[in-house]
C-alpha cells in the first residue's frame, strides 16, 4: 500500500504532475492537454527505466500516465477558468 502511495506522490510531484500542468496550461483543448500529460508520463517512465522494456514496471507506467492525464486536464481547466475571470 505504501508503495502505491509513494508512486502516486512521486509522480504528482515529479515530471508527469508538474510538466503535465504546465503543458495543459498552454492549450484550451482538454483532449490535447490530456494527451500531452499522458505522453509526459510515458516518456518519464521510459527515461527512468533506461529506455528498456525489461526495466519497466506496469504499475509505475499506469500511475504516471493517469497522473499526467489528470495534471494536463487540471492545467487546461486553470487556463480556461483563469481566462474567463
C-alpha positions as YAML, in Angstrom:
chain: A
units: angstrom
residues:
- id: 1
  name: UNK
  ca: [0.00, 0.00, 0.00]
- id: 2
  name: UNK
  ca: [2.83, 2.39, 0.83]
- id: 3
  name: UNK
  ca: [4.48, 1.61, -2.50]
- id: 4
  name: UNK
  ca: [1.35, 2.67, -4.38]
- id: 5
  name: UNK
  ca: [1.03, 5.90, -2.39]
- id: 6
  name: UNK
  ca: [4.71, 6.64, -2.88]
- id: 7
  name: UNK
  ca: [4.42, 6.06, -6.63]
- id: 8
  name: UNK
  ca: [1.39, 8.33, -6.89]
- id: 9
  name: UNK
  ca: [3.01, 11.06, -4.78]
- id: 10
  name: UNK
  ca: [6.29, 10.83, -6.64]
- id: 11
  name: UNK
  ca: [4.56, 11.19, -9.99]
- id: 12
  name: UNK
  ca: [2.32, 14.02, -8.80]
- id: 13
  name: UNK
  ca: [5.34, 16.00, -7.59]
- id: 14
  name: UNK
  ca: [7.60, 14.83, -10.42]
- id: 15
  name: UNK
  ca: [7.66, 15.30, -14.16]
- id: 16
  name: UNK
  ca: [4.18, 13.99, -15.04]
- id: 17
  name: UNK
  ca: [2.49, 16.24, -12.48]
- id: 18
  name: UNK
  ca: [4.41, 19.46, -12.90]
- id: 19
  name: UNK
  ca: [5.09, 19.27, -16.62]
- id: 20
  name: UNK
  ca: [1.57, 17.99, -17.23]
- id: 21
  name: UNK
  ca: [0.08, 21.08, -15.58]
- id: 22
  name: UNK
  ca: [2.48, 23.35, -17.46]
- id: 23
  name: UNK
  ca: [1.68, 21.77, -20.82]
- id: 24
  name: UNK
  ca: [-2.03, 21.76, -20.01]
- id: 25
  name: UNK
  ca: [-1.93, 25.48, -19.37]
- id: 26
  name: UNK
  ca: [-0.58, 26.01, -22.88]
- id: 27
  name: UNK
  ca: [-3.78, 24.88, -24.62]
- id: 28
  name: UNK
  ca: [-7.53, 25.42, -24.40]
- id: 29
  name: UNK
  ca: [-8.40, 21.91, -25.62]
- id: 30
  name: UNK
  ca: [-8.83, 19.41, -22.79]
- id: 31
  name: UNK
  ca: [-8.19, 16.40, -25.02]
- id: 32
  name: UNK
  ca: [-4.88, 17.88, -26.19]
- id: 33
  name: UNK
  ca: [-3.85, 18.71, -22.63]
- id: 34
  name: UNK
  ca: [-4.68, 15.17, -21.50]
- id: 35
  name: UNK
  ca: [-2.74, 13.73, -24.44]
- id: 36
  name: UNK
  ca: [0.35, 15.82, -23.71]
- id: 37
  name: UNK
  ca: [0.20, 14.94, -20.00]
- id: 38
  name: UNK
  ca: [-0.07, 11.25, -20.80]
- id: 39
  name: UNK
  ca: [2.87, 11.45, -23.19]
- id: 40
  name: UNK
  ca: [4.95, 13.10, -20.48]
- id: 41
  name: UNK
  ca: [4.06, 10.20, -18.17]
- id: 42
  name: UNK
  ca: [5.13, 7.63, -20.77]
- id: 43
  name: UNK
  ca: [8.38, 9.39, -21.63]
- id: 44
  name: UNK
  ca: [9.29, 9.93, -17.97]
- id: 45
  name: UNK
  ca: [8.74, 6.27, -17.12]
- id: 46
  name: UNK
  ca: [10.80, 5.07, -20.08]
- id: 47
  name: UNK
  ca: [13.52, 7.62, -19.34]
- id: 48
  name: UNK
  ca: [14.00, 6.39, -15.78]
- id: 49
  name: UNK
  ca: [13.82, 2.76, -16.96]
- id: 50
  name: UNK
  ca: [16.81, 3.36, -19.21]
- id: 51
  name: UNK
  ca: [14.69, 3.09, -22.40]
- id: 52
  name: UNK
  ca: [14.47, -0.69, -21.87]
- id: 53
  name: UNK
  ca: [11.20, -2.58, -21.62]
- id: 54
  name: UNK
  ca: [12.78, -5.10, -19.25]
- id: 55
  name: UNK
  ca: [13.25, -2.43, -16.55]
- id: 56
  name: UNK
  ca: [9.70, -1.11, -16.88]
- id: 57
  name: UNK
  ca: [7.09, -1.73, -14.19]
- id: 58
  name: UNK
  ca: [3.46, -1.63, -15.26]
- id: 59
  name: UNK
  ca: [2.26, -0.04, -12.02]
- id: 60
  name: UNK
  ca: [4.64, 2.88, -12.45]
- id: 61
  name: UNK
  ca: [3.69, 3.29, -16.10]
- id: 62
  name: UNK
  ca: [-0.05, 3.27, -15.42]
- id: 63
  name: UNK
  ca: [0.23, 5.67, -12.49]
- id: 64
  name: UNK
  ca: [2.46, 8.04, -14.48]
- id: 65
  name: UNK
  ca: [0.01, 8.09, -17.38]
- id: 66
  name: UNK
  ca: [-3.02, 8.67, -15.14]
- id: 67
  name: UNK
  ca: [-1.27, 11.42, -13.17]
- id: 68
  name: UNK
  ca: [-0.08, 13.05, -16.40]
- id: 69
  name: UNK
  ca: [-3.56, 12.99, -17.92]
- id: 70
  name: UNK
  ca: [-5.16, 14.42, -14.80]
- id: 71
  name: UNK
  ca: [-2.47, 17.08, -14.41]
- id: 72
  name: UNK
  ca: [-2.87, 18.12, -18.04]
- id: 73
  name: UNK
  ca: [-6.64, 18.43, -17.60]
- id: 74
  name: UNK
  ca: [-6.18, 20.47, -14.42]
- id: 75
  name: UNK
  ca: [-3.77, 22.80, -16.23]
- id: 76
  name: UNK
  ca: [-6.24, 23.27, -19.06]
- id: 77
  name: UNK
  ca: [-9.09, 23.99, -16.64]
- id: 78
  name: UNK
  ca: [-6.88, 26.53, -14.83]
- id: 79
  name: UNK
  ca: [-6.31, 28.28, -18.14]
- id: 80
  name: UNK
  ca: [-9.99, 28.18, -19.11]
- id: 81
  name: UNK
  ca: [-11.29, 29.45, -15.78]
- id: 82
  name: UNK
  ca: [-8.49, 31.96, -15.36]
- id: 83
  name: UNK
  ca: [-9.15, 33.40, -18.81]
- id: 84
  name: UNK
  ca: [-12.87, 33.93, -18.12]
- id: 85
  name: UNK
  ca: [-12.41, 35.99, -14.92]
...
